[in-house]
Amino acid sequence: MDALTTFSRVVNEATSLLGESGFAAALGNGMRELIEADDVSLIRYLYADPPVIEYNLPPKRRGKTTLGRYIKGPLLLDPFYRAAQVDDCFGVFRLSAPAASGFRESEYFRTWHHECGLQD
């Protein structure tokens, strides 16, 4: 199956579940079909409440996730969180898009991203 056909099927399946409990899993599983990734997480950032982990497939290489710790504090420095909460910017981004200049030299990047093994 070509990429466009797969993309169309994934989008169709996910959007048919909008507003239902299976939406996040359909989108997350579909993303794994479209791109090579060993970890897919969908996090909904809410304005007044803590973020909600809508979908997480634990990484193959570690077998567990650190997202529970992430939403308790480190997220406040995360470029994706800041893009949504501070800059009112939403979408799907590579880390380089919302990250501030010098982000890769920051303590947050060295401790959190390095410890989690995340790569863009």
TIMI-2910 file (N, C-alpha, C, CB; in pm, 1 decimal, decimal comma, always signed):
<rs>
+----------+----------+----------+----------+----------+----------+----------+----------+----------+----------+----------+----------+------+
!      n_x !      n_y !      n_z !     ca_x !     ca_y !     ca_z !      c_x !      c_y !      c_z !     cb_x !     cb_y !     cb_z ! resn !
+----------+----------+----------+----------+----------+----------+----------+----------+----------+----------+----------+----------+------+
!    +86,1 !   -117,7 !     +0,0 !     +0,0 !     +0,0 !     +0,0 !    +90,5 !   +123,7 !     +0,0 !    -97,8 !     +0,0 !   +124,1 !  Met !
!    +61,2 !   +221,3 !    -85,1 !   +144,5 !   +340,2 !    -91,0 !   +114,7 !   +434,2 !    +26,1 !   +123,5 !   +412,7 !   -223,9 !  Asp !
!   +202,8 !   +530,7 !    +45,9 !   +194,6 !   +620,1 !   +161,7 !    +65,5 !   +702,4 !   +162,9 !   +314,6 !   +713,4 !   +163,5 !  Ala !
!    +22,7 !   +750,2 !    +47,6 !    -98,9 !   +831,3 !    +42,0 !   -221,7 !   +749,2 !    +79,8 !   -116,8 !   +890,9 !    -97,8 !  Leu !
!   -227,3 !   +626,4 !    +34,0 !   -339,2 !   +539,0 !    +68,2 !   -339,7 !   +509,4 !   +217,4 !   -332,4 !   +408,2 !    -11,9 !  Thr !
!   -222,5 !   +480,7 !   +272,9 !   -211,9 !   +454,5 !   +416,9 !   -251,8 !   +578,3 !   +495,6 !    -68,5 !   +411,0 !   +454,6 !  Thr !
!   -201,0 !   +695,2 !   +455,8 !   -234,7 !   +820,4 !   +523,4 !   -385,5 !   +844,0 !   +520,0 !   -160,6 !   +938,8 !   +458,2 !  Phe !
!   -445,7 !   +826,3 !   +405,0 !   -590,3 !   +848,0 !   +391,3 !   -669,5 !   +754,2 !   +481,3 !   -633,4 !   +829,0 !   +245,7 !  Ser !
!   -629,5 !   +628,9 !   +487,4 !   -697,3 !   +532,3 !   +573,6 !   -681,9 !   +569,5 !   +721,0 !   -642,5 !   +391,5 !   +548,9 !  Arg !
!   -559,5 !   +606,9 !   +761,3 !   -534,1 !   +644,1 !   +901,1 !   -617,4 !   +765,6 !   +940,4 !   -384,1 !   +673,3 !   +923,3 !  Val !
!   -617,4 !   +867,8 !   +857,3 !   -694,8 !   +989,1 !   +886,6 !   -842,9 !   +956,8 !   +892,1 !   -668,1 !  +1098,2 !   +781,1 !  Val !
!   -891,6 !   +876,9 !   +799,3 !  -1032,3 !   +838,0 !   +797,3 !  -1070,6 !   +763,1 !   +925,2 !  -1061,8 !   +751,2 !   +674,3 !  Asn !
!   -987,2 !   +664,8 !   +963,3 !  -1016,7 !   +587,5 !  +1084,5 !  -1014,2 !   +675,2 !  +1209,7 !   -916,5 !   +472,8 !  +1099,6 !  Glu !
!   -913,0 !   +761,1 !  +1220,0 !   -901,9 !   +846,4 !  +1338,7 !  -1016,2 !   +947,5 !  +1345,6 !   -767,3 !   +919,6 !  +1339,2 !  Ala !
!  -1044,5 !  +1016,5 !  +1235,2 !  -1148,9 !  +1118,5 !  +1239,2 !  -1287,3 !  +1058,0 !  +1259,7 !  -1146,9 !  +1199,9 !  +1111,2 !  Thr !
!  -1305,8 !   +933,8 !  +1219,2 !  -1436,2 !   +870,5 !  +1243,9 !  -1458,4 !   +846,1 !  +1393,1 !  -1446,7 !   +737,4 !  +1166,8 !  Ser !
!  -1351,7 !   +855,6 !  +1471,5 !  -1360,9 !   +834,4 !  +1616,5 !  -1347,3 !   +963,8 !  +1697,0 !  -1254,3 !   +736,6 !  +1660,7 !  Leu !
!  -1350,8 !  +1077,7 !  +1629,8 !  -1341,6 !  +1205,5 !  +1702,4 !  -1446,6 !  +1212,3 !  +1812,5 !  -1358,7 !  +1324,9 !  +1605,5 !  Leu !
!  -1403,7 !  +1251,8 !  +1930,8 !  -1495,5 !  +1263,0 !  +2043,4 !  -1519,9 !  +1132,3 !  +2115,4 !  -1624,9 !  +1317,4 !  +1996,9 !  Gly !
!  -1460,3 !  +1023,5 !  +2067,3 !  -1478,7 !   +893,0 !  +2131,0 !  -1347,2 !   +847,5 !  +2194,2 !  -1529,2 !   +787,9 !  +2028,2 !  Glu !
!  -1356,7 !   +751,2 !  +2283,4 !  -1239,3 !   +706,6 !  +2356,9 !  -1131,9 !   +642,7 !  +2268,7 !  -1281,0 !   +609,5 !  +2462,3 !  Ser !
!  -1166,6 !   +590,2 !  +2153,7 !  -1069,2 !   +523,8 !  +2066,9 !   -992,5 !   +616,0 !  +1974,4 !  -1137,8 !   +422,4 !  +1985,6 !  Gly !
!  -1024,5 !   +745,2 !  +1974,8 !   -960,3 !   +838,8 !  +1882,9 !   -809,0 !   +843,0 !  +1899,3 !  -1016,9 !   +977,0 !  +1902,9 !  Phe !
!   -760,8 !   +863,9 !  +2021,3 !   -616,9 !   +879,8 !  +2044,2 !   -540,1 !   +754,6 !  +2003,4 !   -589,6 !   +912,1 !  +2191,3 !  Ala !
!   -591,5 !   +637,1 !  +2036,6 !   -524,3 !   +512,5 !  +1999,1 !   -522,2 !   +495,5 !  +1847,2 !   -594,0 !   +391,9 !  +2064,9 !  Ala !
!   -632,1 !   +528,5 !  +1779,7 !   -636,7 !   +516,8 !  +1633,9 !   -534,5 !   +610,7 !  +1569,6 !   -778,8 !   +547,9 !  +1581,4 !  Ala !
!   -525,4 !   +732,7 !  +1621,2 !   -429,5 !   +828,3 !  +1567,1 !   -286,8 !   +785,0 !  +1598,4 !   -456,0 !   +968,4 !  +1623,0 !  Leu !
!   -260,8 !   +744,8 !  +1723,0 !   -126,9 !   +701,0 !  +1761,4 !    -80,3 !   +579,3 !  +1685,5 !   -122,7 !   +672,3 !  +1907,1 !  Gly !
!   -165,0 !   +478,4 !  +1674,9 !   -129,4 !   +358,2 !  +1599,4 !   -111,1 !   +389,7 !  +1451,9 !   -236,2 !   +250,3 !  +1617,0 !  Asn !
!   -194,3 !   +478,5 !  +1400,5 !   -182,5 !   +518,5 !  +1260,8 !    -52,3 !   +591,2 !  +1233,1 !   -299,0 !   +606,0 !  +1221,8 !  Gly !
!     -9,8 !   +674,6 !  +1327,4 !   +117,3 !   +745,9 !  +1310,0 !   +232,8 !   +647,6 !  +1302,3 !   +140,2 !   +845,6 !  +1425,0 !  Met !
!   +224,7 !   +541,0 !  +1380,6 !   +331,5 !   +439,1 !  +1377,1 !   +335,2 !   +368,0 !  +1242,6 !   +311,7 !   +336,2 !  +1489,9 !  Arg !
!   +224,2 !   +361,2 !  +1173,5 !   +223,6 !   +302,4 !  +1039,3 !   +288,4 !   +395,6 !   +938,0 !    +80,6 !   +269,7 !   +996,1 !  Glu !
!   +275,9 !   +524,3 !   +961,9 !   +322,5 !   +623,2 !   +864,9 !   +468,4 !   +661,4 !   +881,2 !   +239,1 !   +745,6 !   +874,6 !  Leu !
!   +516,5 !   +663,5 !  +1003,2 !   +654,5 !   +705,1 !  +1027,7 !   +724,0 !   +602,0 !  +1115,9 !   +659,2 !   +845,4 !  +1093,7 !  Ile !
!   +853,0 !   +590,7 !  +1099,0 !   +930,1 !   +499,0 !  +1182,1 !   +953,1 !   +565,7 !  +1316,6 !  +1065,6 !   +460,2 !  +1114,3 !  Glu !
!   +893,0 !   +510,8 !  +1418,8 !   +908,4 !   +565,4 !  +1553,7 !   +897,1 !   +451,0 !  +1652,8 !   +801,9 !   +676,0 !  +1583,4 !  Ala !
!   +976,8 !   +457,3 !  +1756,4 !   +967,3 !   +352,5 !  +1857,7 !   +888,3 !   +399,3 !  +1978,9 !  +1106,4 !   +307,7 !  +1900,5 !  Asp !
!   +838,5 !   +522,6 !  +1974,3 !   +761,4 !   +578,2 !  +2085,2 !   +664,9 !   +680,9 !  +2028,1 !   +854,6 !   +642,2 !  +2193,8 !  Asp !
!   +537,3 !   +664,8 !  +2055,2 !   +437,8 !   +762,7 !  +2013,5 !   +355,0 !   +798,6 !  +2135,9 !   +347,5 !   +707,8 !  +1897,1 !  Val !
!   +349,5 !   +926,8 !  +2165,7 !   +270,5 !   +974,7 !  +2278,7 !   +185,0 !  +1091,1 !  +2232,4 !   +361,5 !  +1016,6 !  +2397,7 !  Ser !
!    +59,8 !  +1091,4 !  +2273,6 !    -30,0 !  +1202,8 !  +2245,1 !    -71,6 !  +1261,2 !  +2379,0 !   -155,0 !  +1157,6 !  +2160,2 !  Leu !
!    -37,5 !  +1387,6 !  +2397,9 !    -64,4 !  +1455,5 !  +2524,1 !   -153,9 !  +1574,9 !  +2494,7 !    +68,2 !  +1499,9 !  +2595,0 !  Ile !
!   -263,1 !  +1583,6 !  +2567,6 !   -354,3 !  +1697,9 !  +2552,1 !   -322,2 !  +1797,9 !  +2661,6 !   -505,5 !  +1653,4 !  +2558,6 !  Arg !
!   -282,8 !  +1918,1 !  +2620,8 !   -253,4 !  +2025,1 !  +2715,2 !   -379,9 !  +2104,9 !  +2739,0 !   -139,1 !  +2116,3 !  +2663,4 !  Tyr !
!   -420,4 !  +2111,7 !  +2862,9 !   -541,5 !  +2183,6 !  +2900,7 !   -503,0 !  +2318,0 !  +2960,5 !   -626,4 !  +2101,1 !  +3000,9 !  Leu !
!   -590,3 !  +2416,0 !  +2948,3 !   -556,0 !  +2549,8 !  +2995,6 !   -541,0 !  +2558,1 !  +3146,9 !   -660,2 !  +2647,4 !  +2950,8 !  Tyr !
!   -633,4 !  +2506,5 !  +3222,2 !   -630,2 !  +2524,0 !  +3366,7 !   -591,9 !  +2397,8 !  +3443,0 !   -762,9 !  +2571,3 !  +3413,9 !  Ala !
!   -593,3 !  +2284,8 !  +3377,9 !   -567,2 !  +2157,6 !  +3443,7 !   -436,4 !  +2097,3 !  +3393,6 !   -683,3 !  +2060,2 !  +3420,4 !  Asp !
!   -385,5 !  +1999,2 !  +3466,8 !   -264,5 !  +1930,9 !  +3418,8 !   -290,9 !  +1862,4 !  +3285,5 !   -215,4 !  +1827,6 !  +3522,6 !  Pro !
!   -186,2 !  +1840,2 !  +3206,8 !   -204,1 !  +1771,2 !  +3079,1 !   -255,3 !  +1629,3 !  +3099,8 !    -72,7 !  +1768,5 !  +3001,2 !  Pro !
!   -316,8 !  +1577,1 !  +2996,0 !   -371,7 !  +1441,5 !  +2999,5 !   -296,4 !  +1358,1 !  +2897,0 !   -526,1 !  +1440,9 !  +2970,8 !  Val !
!   -244,7 !  +1243,4 !  +2940,5 !   -180,6 !  +1151,0 !  +2847,8 !   -293,0 !  +1072,8 !  +2780,9 !    -77,2 !  +1055,0 !  +2921,1 !  Ile !
!   -322,2 !  +1108,3 !  +2657,0 !   -432,3 !  +1045,8 !  +2584,1 !   -391,9 !   +910,0 !  +2526,9 !   -479,8 !  +1137,6 !  +2471,8 !  Glu !
!   -266,2 !   +898,6 !  +2489,0 !   -220,1 !   +774,7 !  +2427,6 !    -70,6 !   +764,1 !  +2449,0 !   -255,6 !   +769,2 !  +2276,0 !  Tyr !
!    -24,7 !   +647,1 !  +2483,1 !   +117,7 !   +623,1 !  +2495,5 !   +144,4 !   +476,2 !  +2471,4 !   +170,2 !   +666,9 !  +2633,8 !  Asn !
!   +229,7 !   +451,4 !  +2378,3 !   +276,8 !   +316,4 !  +2354,9 !   +419,8 !   +315,4 !  +2405,8 !   +266,4 !   +273,9 !  +2201,8 !  Leu !
!   +447,9 !   +245,4 !  +2515,4 !   +582,8 !   +250,0 !  +2574,3 !   +690,1 !   +215,8 !  +2471,9 !   +592,5 !   +153,9 !  +2692,8 !  Pro !
!   +802,5 !   +285,0 !  +2481,9 !   +912,5 !   +261,8 !  +2387,5 !   +960,7 !   +118,1 !  +2390,1 !  +1028,4 !   +354,6 !  +2418,1 !  Pro !
!   +992,0 !    +64,6 !  +2273,1 !  +1040,9 !    -72,6 !  +2262,9 !  +1173,2 !    -89,7 !  +2337,3 !  +1057,7 !   -112,2 !  +2116,0 !  Lys !
!  +1259,3 !    +10,2 !  +2328,5 !  +1393,4 !     -6,0 !  +2384,1 !  +1395,9 !     -1,4 !  +2536,3 !  +1484,1 !   +100,4 !  +2329,5 !  Arg !
!  +1296,3 !    +62,1 !  +2599,2 !  +1295,8 !    +71,8 !  +2745,5 !  +1180,9 !     -5,0 !  +2808,2 !  +1288,6 !   +216,7 !  +2788,0 !  Arg !
!  +1072,1 !    -20,0 !  +2735,1 !   +958,6 !    -95,7 !  +2786,7 !   +876,0 !    -22,6 !  +2891,1 !  +1006,9 !   -222,4 !  +2844,2 !  Gly !
!   +909,3 !   +101,1 !  +2922,4 !   +829,3 !   +178,5 !  +3016,3 !   +834,9 !   +324,7 !  +2975,9 !   +879,1 !   +159,2 !  +3162,2 !  Lys !
!   +745,1 !   +401,4 !  +3029,4 !   +738,6 !   +542,2 !  +2995,8 !   +769,6 !   +626,6 !  +3118,7 !   +600,7 !   +577,8 !  +2939,0 !  Thr !
!   +816,5 !   +747,5 !  +3094,5 !   +843,8 !   +841,7 !  +3203,0 !   +742,4 !   +956,2 !  +3201,8 !   +987,2 !   +897,3 !  +3191,5 !  Thr !
!   +635,5 !   +941,9 !  +3125,7 !   +538,1 !  +1050,3 !  +3112,7 !   +469,0 !  +1084,3 !  +3244,3 !   +434,5 !  +1013,5 !  +3009,8 !  Leu !
!   +451,0 !   +987,9 !  +3332,1 !   +389,6 !  +1016,9 !  +3461,0 !   +468,3 !  +1121,3 !  +3537,9 !   +377,6 !   +890,3 !  +3543,2 !  Gly !
!   +600,0 !  +1108,5 !  +3536,5 !   +685,8 !  +1209,8 !  +3601,0 !   +682,4 !  +1340,6 !  +3524,2 !   +830,9 !  +1159,5 !  +3611,8 !  Arg !
!   +681,6 !  +1331,4 !  +3393,8 !   +683,9 !  +1449,7 !  +3307,5 !   +569,2 !  +1545,4 !  +3338,7 !   +677,5 !  +1408,0 !  +3161,2 !  Tyr !
!   +447,7 !  +1493,1 !  +3350,5 !   +332,7 !  +1582,1 !  +3370,8 !   +327,0 !  +1639,8 !  +3511,5 !   +204,4 !  +1507,9 !  +3341,9 !  Ile !
!   +413,3 !  +1593,3 !  +3600,2 !   +416,2 !  +1646,9 !  +3736,4 !   +511,4 !  +1764,1 !  +3750,8 !   +455,0 !  +1538,7 !  +3833,7 !  Lys !
!   +582,4 !  +1803,2 !  +3647,0 !   +670,6 !  +1917,2 !  +3662,4 !   +757,8 !  +1952,6 !  +3544,5 !   +755,0 !  +1894,4 !  +3774,6 !  Gly !
!   +838,6 !  +1858,7 !  +3491,7 !   +928,0 !  +1896,4 !  +3382,7 !   +857,9 !  +1956,1 !  +3261,0 !  +1005,5 !  +1777,6 !  +3340,0 !  Pro !
!   +731,1 !  +1924,3 !  +3243,0 !   +658,3 !  +1975,6 !  +3127,3 !   +658,4 !  +2127,3 !  +3120,9 !   +516,4 !  +1925,5 !  +3129,5 !  Leu !
!   +671,4 !  +2194,7 !  +3233,8 !   +668,3 !  +2341,0 !  +3234,8 !   +781,7 !  +2402,2 !  +3152,6 !   +675,7 !  +2391,9 !  +3377,5 !  Leu !
!   +889,0 !  +2327,2 !  +3131,7 !  +1002,0 !  +2375,2 !  +3052,4 !  +1003,7 !  +2316,6 !  +2911,7 !  +1131,8 !  +2342,3 !  +3122,5 !  Leu !
!   +910,8 !  +2229,8 !  +2882,7 !   +908,3 !  +2161,6 !  +2754,3 !   +864,9 !  +2256,4 !  +2642,7 !   +815,1 !  +2040,8 !  +2760,3 !  Asp !
!   +939,9 !  +2260,7 !  +2531,4 !   +903,3 !  +2350,7 !  +2420,8 !   +764,7 !  +2325,0 !  +2363,1 !  +1004,2 !  +2338,7 !  +2310,9 !  Pro !
!   +720,4 !  +2200,4 !  +2361,0 !   +587,1 !  +2170,8 !  +2307,1 !   +479,0 !  +2224,9 !  +2401,0 !   +569,0 !  +2017,8 !  +2286,3 !  Phe !
!   +497,5 !  +2206,2 !  +2529,0 !   +403,1 !  +2258,6 !  +2627,8 !   +400,2 !  +2410,9 !  +2620,6 !   +440,9 !  +2211,6 !  +2770,8 !  Tyr !
!   +517,4 !  +2471,2 !  +2616,6 !   +525,6 !  +2618,2 !  +2612,0 !   +463,0 !  +2672,7 !  +2483,7 !   +672,5 !  +2664,4 !  +2622,6 !  Arg !
!   +480,0 !  +2601,1 !  +2372,5 !   +418,7 !  +2645,5 !  +2246,5 !   +267,3 !  +2651,0 !  +2261,7 !   +457,8 !  +2551,3 !  +2129,6 !  Ala !
!   +210,3 !  +2548,5 !  +2324,4 !    +64,6 !  +2543,3 !  +2340,7 !    +16,6 !  +2640,7 !  +2447,5 !    +20,3 !  +2401,5 !  +2376,3 !  Ala !
!    +80,6 !  +2641,8 !  +2562,8 !    +31,1 !  +2719,3 !  +2676,5 !    +70,3 !  +2865,6 !  +2672,7 !    +80,6 !  +2659,4 !  +2803,0 !  Gln !
!   +191,6 !  +2895,8 !  +2628,8 !   +240,9 !  +3033,8 !  +2632,2 !   +220,7 !  +3103,4 !  +2498,1 !   +389,1 !  +3036,4 !  +2670,4 !  Val !
!   +256,1 !  +3034,5 !  +2390,3 !   +253,5 !  +3096,8 !  +2258,1 !   +124,0 !  +3073,7 !  +2181,6 !   +367,7 !  +3046,1 !  +2176,9 !  Asp !
!    +33,2 !  +2992,1 !  +2237,8 !    -94,9 !  +2961,9 !  +2173,9 !    -73,8 !  +2909,2 !  +2031,2 !   -184,6 !  +3087,7 !  +2171,7 !  Asp !
!    +24,3 !  +2819,5 !  +2017,7 !    +61,8 !  +2761,5 !  +1889,1 !    +36,1 !  +2611,8 !  +1896,5 !   +211,6 !  +2791,9 !  +1853,5 !  Cys !
!    -43,7 !  +2559,5 !  +1805,5 !    -83,6 !  +2419,7 !  +1811,0 !    -51,0 !  +2349,9 !  +1679,3 !   -233,4 !  +2407,5 !  +1842,5 !  Phe !
!    -24,5 !  +2220,6 !  +1687,4 !     +3,6 !  +2144,0 !  +1566,9 !    +95,2 !  +2028,0 !  +1596,7 !    +64,7 !  +2232,5 !  +1460,3 !  Gly !
!   +157,2 !  +1976,9 !  +1493,3 !   +255,1 !  +1869,9 !  +1504,4 !   +388,0 !  +1930,5 !  +1462,8 !   +216,8 !  +1744,1 !  +1415,7 !  Val !
!   +486,2 !  +1921,8 !  +1552,2 !   +613,2 !  +1989,1 !  +1528,2 !   +731,1 !  +1896,2 !  +1555,3 !   +624,0 !  +2114,2 !  +1614,8 !  Phe !
!   +840,4 !  +1923,9 !  +1490,6 !   +969,1 !  +1867,2 !  +1530,7 !  +1016,8 !  +1952,2 !  +1647,7 !  +1074,9 !  +1865,6 !  +1410,6 !  Arg !
!  +1099,6 !  +1896,9 !  +1732,6 !  +1147,6 !  +1969,3 !  +1849,8 !  +1216,3 !  +2100,0 !  +1813,0 !  +1242,6 !  +1882,6 !  +1928,8 !  Leu !
!  +1282,9 !  +2103,6 !  +1700,2 !  +1356,0 !  +2223,9 !  +1660,4 !  +1264,7 !  +2343,5 !  +1632,7 !  +1438,7 !  +2194,7 !  +1537,8 !  Ser !
!  +1137,4 !  +2319,8 !  +1601,5 !  +1047,3 !  +2431,2 !  +1569,6 !  +1010,1 !  +2514,9 !  +1692,8 !   +920,7 !  +2377,7 !  +1504,6 !  Ala !
!   +957,6 !  +2455,3 !  +1799,6 !   +918,5 !  +2538,7 !  +1913,2 !  +1032,5 !  +2566,2 !  +2011,8 !   +805,0 !  +2473,2 !  +1986,2 !  Pro !
!  +1144,8 !  +2497,2 !  +2000,4 !  +1253,8 !  +2513,4 !  +2097,1 !  +1323,9 !  +2647,0 !  +2078,6 !  +1354,9 !  +2398,9 !  +2083,8 !  Ala !
!  +1355,4 !  +2709,2 !  +2191,3 !  +1427,0 !  +2836,4 !  +2189,2 !  +1572,6 !  +2812,5 !  +2149,0 !  +1419,0 !  +2906,5 !  +2327,7 !  Ala !
!  +1635,3 !  +2917,3 !  +2101,9 !  +1776,5 !  +2909,7 !  +2068,8 !  +1854,5 !  +2867,0 !  +2193,6 !  +1828,3 !  +3046,3 !  +2014,4 !  Ser !
!  +1944,7 !  +2773,9 !  +2179,2 !  +2023,2 !  +2725,9 !  +2292,0 !  +1954,9 !  +2618,4 !  +2374,6 !  +2057,3 !  +2839,5 !  +2379,7 !  Gly !
!  +1836,8 !  +2573,7 !  +2330,8 !  +1761,8 !  +2474,2 !  +2407,9 !  +1843,4 !  +2347,7 !  +2431,3 !  +1631,8 !  +2439,3 !  +2336,5 !  Phe !
!  +1915,1 !  +2303,1 !  +2330,4 !  +1991,0 !  +2178,4 !  +2343,2 !  +2106,7 !  +2189,6 !  +2443,1 !  +2045,0 !  +2136,9 !  +2207,4 !  Arg !
!  +2140,6 !  +2308,5 !  +2484,3 !  +2244,2 !  +2326,8 !  +2586,8 !  +2183,5 !  +2348,9 !  +2725,4 !  +2334,2 !  +2445,2 !  +2550,3 !  Glu !
!  +2051,6 !  +2350,5 !  +2734,8 !  +1986,1 !  +2378,7 !  +2863,1 !  +1992,8 !  +2259,7 !  +2958,8 !  +1840,5 !  +2417,4 !  +2839,8 !  Ser !
!  +1980,1 !  +2287,5 !  +3086,5 !  +1977,5 !  +2182,6 !  +3188,2 !  +1858,8 !  +2089,3 !  +3165,7 !  +1971,2 !  +2244,1 !  +3329,3 !  Glu !
!  +1745,4 !  +2146,6 !  +3129,7 !  +1626,6 !  +2065,7 !  +3102,2 !  +1656,1 !  +1963,3 !  +2992,8 !  +1508,0 !  +2155,6 !  +3060,9 !  Tyr !
!  +1714,0 !  +2007,8 !  +2883,5 !  +1743,4 !  +1916,7 !  +2772,5 !  +1842,5 !  +1809,2 !  +2816,2 !  +1799,2 !  +1994,6 !  +2651,7 !  Phe !
!  +1949,0 !  +1850,9 !  +2885,5 !  +2052,4 !  +1754,6 !  +2926,2 !  +1997,7 !  +1650,6 !  +3023,3 !  +2170,6 !  +1827,5 !  +2990,2 !  Arg !
!  +1913,7 !  +1692,4 !  +3115,9 !  +1865,5 !  +1596,1 !  +3215,1 !  +1741,5 !  +1521,5 !  +3167,1 !  +1835,1 !  +1666,9 !  +3346,0 !  Thr !
!  +1641,9 !  +1592,7 !  +3119,1 !  +1516,4 !  +1526,4 !  +3082,8 !  +1527,5 !  +1448,3 !  +2952,2 !  +1405,2 !  +1628,8 !  +3071,5 !  Trp !
!  +1561,0 !  +1515,3 !  +2845,5 !  +1565,3 !  +1448,8 !  +2715,2 !  +1672,1 !  +1339,5 !  +2712,3 !  +1591,8 !  +1551,0 !  +2604,2 !  His !
!  +1786,7 !  +1368,2 !  +2770,2 !  +1892,6 !  +1267,1 !  +2770,7 !  +1851,1 !  +1146,1 !  +2855,0 !  +2024,5 !  +1327,2 !  +2824,6 !  His !
!  +1793,6 !  +1170,3 !  +2971,9 !  +1751,1 !  +1061,6 !  +3060,1 !  +1641,6 !   +976,6 !  +2993,9 !  +1700,6 !  +1118,5 !  +3194,2 !  Glu !
!  +1551,5 !  +1041,4 !  +2924,0 !  +1439,9 !   +969,2 !  +2860,1 !  +1481,2 !   +902,3 !  +2730,2 !  +1324,6 !  +1064,3 !  +2833,1 !  Cys !
!  +1592,1 !   +945,8 !  +2673,8 !  +1636,3 !   +887,3 !  +2547,8 !  +1557,4 !   +939,0 !  +2427,6 !  +1625,1 !   +737,1 !  +2554,8 !  Gly !
!  +1492,7 !  +1055,0 !  +2443,0 !  +1412,4 !  +1109,8 !  +2333,5 !  +1500,9 !  +1166,4 !  +2223,6 !  +1318,0 !  +1218,2 !  +2385,5 !  Leu !
!  +1458,4 !  +1147,6 !  +2101,0 !  +1526,3 !  +1206,0 !  +1985,6 !  +1419,9 !  +1262,0 !  +1894,0 !  +1615,9 !  +1101,0 !  +1911,2 !  Gln !
!  +1454,2 !  +1367,6 !  +1827,5 !  +1361,7 !  +1433,8 !  +1735,6 !  +1370,5 !  +1367,4 !  +1600,0 !  +1392,1 !  +1585,1 !  +1724,4 !  Asp !
+----------+----------+----------+----------+----------+----------+----------+----------+----------+----------+----------+----------+------+
</rs>
